[in-house]
Amino acid sequence: MSKTPRLPGAAHPSPEFLGKYLIGRYNPRMRSSQAGLRLAEETVSQWGMVTSAQARALGVTRLEMSRLAAAGHLVRLAHGVYRNAGAPSDEFEDLRAAWLSTERERFAGDRLRDGVAGMIVSGASAARLHGLGDIPADRHEFTTGQRRQTQRPEIHYRQRTLTDREVTVSQGLPVTTVERTIADLVEARIDLSLVADVLRDAVNKTAIDTTVLADLLAPMAARNGLRSGDGNGLLERILKSAGMDHDSLARRIASSPTYATLAEVVRKVENVG
């Protein structure tokens, strides 16, 4: 089995150190030192976390996991998801644990290769991951192309087929783009004043494609009292709530470092052509 790629933000103690820590000192009954080392390696590659199903696939039994947890060497984060006690915690730990729990047998590196066909962070969870607005994320929201159901109140699934232009990666997790996230919030009937805060933050942090955003907003125009398909009108309403208009938005985008970098790339490509 190939080594799982290191994910962004996964700077933890070396696999060799963790392997010795778990195997030699704290788990003398482990059937194979190789299994313990593999557990340590996979923990490093996915934010210090591992699921019980992944551990079993690596040859670590449920009893051995229980012993490690009881000894304080593994921290239980969610049902069937643990973090190595030596790995640092961060503000997205709960979201990462929830994402891992949606496909417990598969490792994060393999799942990231799924692209748009995988489990994508979306809605209020996506806004939180992007660091936009202040919408309460009282549950973890994911979009998937296949119908999924769960009885876990902390997880919500949305079924939708996403395109490559609607998915990116943030904090090591696959997540909807800012434009898709804003449209999903409107679709979920989040108060437009809260959506406006997300848009304002987004404009200050990155470059927004207003054409794409207006297209994504178009299906929600009629139910917001506008002409059917009037995505531009709905965007204008959100901009007004955010204290902006198209002109001020254009000025902010044009002056943002992200836009300047993209614009420079485009100019260089055009000059080469």
N, C-alpha and C positions, 0 to 999 in steps of 0.2 A: 504494500500500500504506500503510495507516495506521500511525502511529507506535506501537511496542509500549509498553505502560504500564511505568512505572518500578516495579521490585519492591522490597519491603522490604530494607533493608541494601545497596542498590545505589548508594551515594554514591561516585562516581568523577569524574575530570576531565571537563569538558564535552565534548560531541560535537564542537564546533567545534575545540577544542584537539587532541583526539585525531585528528580528520580531518586537520588540518594536519600533525600529528606523523607520521601514517602515510603521507600522500599526498605532501606537498611535500618532505620531507626524506629519507625512507627508502625510498620506493617510486616512483621517477620513471617506471617503465615501466607503471604502472597504466593500463589502457585508459581509465578514466573517473574523474575526481575525485569524481563523485557516488557511484560504487561504494564508494570508500574512506570517504567520509563516512557512508554507510549502514552500513558495517561498524563504524565507530566508534560510531554511534548504537545499534546493536543490542548491541554489547559493553557499553555503559553500562546497557542495560535488563535484562541478565541476568548480574549479578554480575561484569562484566568478561569474560565468557566468550563464545565463539562456536564453533560446529562447522564443520568443513570443508564440510559440505553446505549450511549456512546461508550461508557465505561465497560458495560457487558461485552460490547463488540471488541474491546481491547483485552478482554480476558479478566477484568476486574469484577468480582462477584458482588452481589448486593450486600452480603455480610461484610465484605472488606470495605465497601463504601460506608456502611453504617459505623464500622469501627473508626474509620478516618474522621467521620463527622462527629462521633462521640468524643474523640480525642481532641477535637477543635482544629483539625488540619484541613477540613472542608467545611464551608459555610453554606447552609441551605438557603437558596434565594427564592425558589419557587418549587412547585411540585415536580420532583425529578430533575431539578437543576441545581448545581452546586458551584461555588467559587473556591479556588484554592485560597486558603487563609493568608498566604504570603503575597497574593496579588492585590493591587490597589483597587479600591472601589471608586466609582464616579457617579455623576448625576444621571447617567443613562443606563446604569446597571440593571434596573428593573425592566426597562424596555428590551435590552439585549437578552436578558434571561427569558422574557416572554417570547421573543422571536425564536430563540433556540428551542423552546418548549413546543413550538408549533410543528416541528419536525425533529423529534428527539433523536432519531437514529442517525441523522445526517450531520456531518461536521460543517462548520461555518464556511470554510474555504470552498467546499464543494457546492454549497448552496448559493454562494455569490456568483458562481458560474452559470446559474440558471437565468440570470438577467431578468427580463420582464416576465418570464414564465414562473418566477419564484414568488416567495412571500414578501410583499413590499410594505414597508411602513407607510402609513397614509393618514389623512385627516388631521385631527388635533395632535396625534402622536408625531406626525411628520412636521407640523409647525413647531412643536417643541424641539425636535431633533435639529431643525434648521435654526433654532434660536429666534423664532419670530413670534411677536405678539405675546399675549398672556391668556390664551384660551385654556381653561382647565382640561387636563388630559386624565380623566378619572378612570379611563380604561385604555388598553393598548389596541390600536386600530391597525389592521393589515388588509391589504388588497391582494386578491389572488384570482387567477383566471378560472379556477374551478370552484364550484360551490362547496363551502365548508361550514360546518355547524359546530358549536361548542356549548357546553353548559357552564363553562367558566365565566363568571360575570366580569372578570377583569380583562377579557379579550373579546374583540368584535371583529368579524370578518366582513369585507365588502367584496362582492364578485364583480370584476371588470377586467376586460382585456386591455392592458396598457401597451403603449408603443415605446420604442427606444427613446424617443424624445420626451417621454413623460416620467422617466426613471433615472435617478442618479444614485450616488453613494455618499453618505455623510456619516461621520463618526463610525465608519466601518460597517454600516448597515445599508441595505438597499432601500431607497426612499423615493417617494414621488417628488418631482421637481417642484419648485416654488409655485409655478403657474398652475400645475395640476393640483397642488395642495390647496391653493386659494379657491379654485373651482370646486374641489371636494367639500370645503368648508361651507361654501354657499349652498351646494347641493344638500348638505346635511342640515340646512336651515339655521346655521349659527348666526347670531345677531350680526348684521352688516357692520355695525360700529366696531365689533371685535375683529371682523375680517379686515376692516380698514386699518386697524392697528398692525395686523400681520403684513398687509401690503406696504404700509409706511416703513416698517422695519426692513422689509425685503428691499425696498428701493434704496435705503441707506446702506445696505450691506452688499448688494449684488446688482447685476443688470437684469431687469425684467423685460421679457419680450411681450409687449402690450398686444401685438397682433395675435400671438398664440393665446394669451390670456383671454382676450375678447372672444375668440373662437370657442374656447372651453366654457366661457360663461353663457354663451348664446342659448343653450337649452334651458337655462334657468331664468331667462329674461321675462317670459310671459307670467310666470307665477310670482314675479316681483313687481307686477303692475306695468310692465313695459311691452312694447310690440314684440310679438313672437320672433325669436332669433336675434333680437337686438342686443348682442353681446357688448357692443361699444357703449350703448346706453347704460347697461348695468355696470360696466367698468367706470363710467363717468360718475355714477351714483356712489360707488365705493370710494372713488378718488375724492369726491366732494366731502364724504364723511371723514376721510383722512386728512382733510384740509389741503388737498392738492387738486390740480387739474392736469390736463394732458400736457400743457406747456411746461408747468413746473416739474412734472414727471420727466419730460424729455430732458430738461436741464439737469436734473439730478442724475439721471442715467448717464448722460453725456459726460458729467464731471466725475463719475465714480471710477476708482482705480480698475475695477473689473472690466468696465466698458472700454476704458482707454487701452487696456491690454488686448482685448479682443479686436478693437478697431485697428490697433497697430499690426496685429497678425494679418487681418484682412488686407490692409494696405500693402504689406510685404508680399502677400500672395499675388495680389493684383499687379504689383511691379514686376514680379518674376514672370508673370504671364505675359 
